[in-house]
Amino acid sequence: MHGPIPPERYFPYLTWTDIEAMAHRDEVVIVQPMGAIEQHGPHLPLVVDSAICTTVLGQALAQLDPAVPVYSLPPLYYGKSNEHWHFPGTITLSAETLLRVIHDVAESLYRAGFRKLVLLNAHGGQPQVLEIAARDLHQVHGDFMVFPLFVWAVPNCAGDLLTPKELELGIHAGDAETSLMLSMLPDQVRQDKAQAEFPQDLPTDSWLTMEGALPFAWTTRDLSTSGVLGDPTVATAAKGEQLLQSLAQGWVRALEDIYRFRQPQATPAGGQRDGLEGERV
């Protein structure tokens, strides 16, 4: 049931007595992998985002120092995917439902004594929901450190492997995701059905973009008839393996940083905090 997650890092394999006896639970890092079940064109299965998130995390956990306590929850396969709901097979939660699910999972972990939660997301349609959830949880529990993170945000080799056009516009079922799936789940890729499609009629001579600093709202059918945004025809398993390894290496470093992280504490005027004069945060 653990899939690509190392079994010794899989939270559901623990017993309640394991958790009760766990030393320094407040320093243990719990990761919630988050993806989606949504269309990815005619050549890729619905599971792409969930598969990428879980596999990258599994590779990172396999390389992580065993002394760094990190556990993975089961993947949350369903996400906020309403931009794709015009394509059959897409299953979407509302933003409100996703917020509620994250809140209830997080509160359960907090009651058990955990104080570090990573929301590790691979679906581009929901980062804002995770950011809202993380801020709200920390506002309620000041000692709860919640990290709303995107799996592609760590340094990786995509810039060396993809064309500038693909880097800018290939945001869904294009070269990167197809290459990763050819590396991870080749039997589930129908590469003979792959077709390139890029958004048409985007604003020109304008600051407005799909996902830049000044974005406009869109659904996938506004931009693509196939459900693809990018060029999957040039994807290869070799590129996918390079992407997978570079992402995993990035997440090894990120998880180590999260384990060492301490919540910043503002120093009151006069430079004294918690009875320690001059302590620097």
Phi, psi and omega in degrees: 000343184281345178059230182282354179282130175304134186302327180287351179252006186266111186306317182295345178279352176284156170261167179294331178286328173302315183290320179299325182272356185291124180283144174055050179302333181293343179258350180289137180262125176251131181247129172255102175292138184224131179221227182195162167241100188206159181301141173225052179076181182281353187252344183243149178286168182293341192273005191312304185298317180295320180294317180297312182300312184291322181289317177300314179298316180300318178296319179295316181295327178293333181265347185289143176307125180303339180284348179269112187280103178227133178232145178256133168283167172298149179298144169267100188287327183269141179219189178274099187238029187292345175293343182251007193286353175284350179258126183303142178103336179293131175244125185232143167264154171285162176301321181295318180295316180297318176301318182293319179297312179300315181301313184291321176298313182297318180296324177297318178294321180297317178299329180279357176102003179276146185230004178228119182230125176257124172264095187264107192247139177241007181252122186290352182270003186223011179303323182295325178295318180295322179295319177296315180300315182297315181295318181295319180295318180290328178295323179284317181241099186297339179263008179264117181260113185240131189241104178273101193236148181256131187300332181275359188281342178283156176305135180208177189267012183303322181297336179272343188251336186252153177288158176304321179296319180293319179299324182277316191245346183276067190265355184206116176064025180268212185299312186296307183294321180292320177298316178299317180292327175295331177280320188270314185224064186301329182290346181260004180257127178258074188297336177293344179259001182294138177216143179274138174207130178242155180302140177253157173060032174290153179302134176248155183050045185217151175281348185281135180219172179296313189222024181269204182292331180236077186275162170244153179287141178209158166244161187299325182291343173293332191248342188207138174270336182267345188090357181261137170234092184142191181236093179282350185291341181261006182290147176219155176295328180296317176296320180299320179294320176297317178297316182299314182292321180289323176295316180299316179298321176298321181284336170301310179296317182297318180294324175296318178298319181294320178299321181279347188294138172236136182300126177301144179233121179295138178270126179300159177305137184101351174075024181240131180216132176055034176078007182245108180290135173074008179294132181259138181275000000 
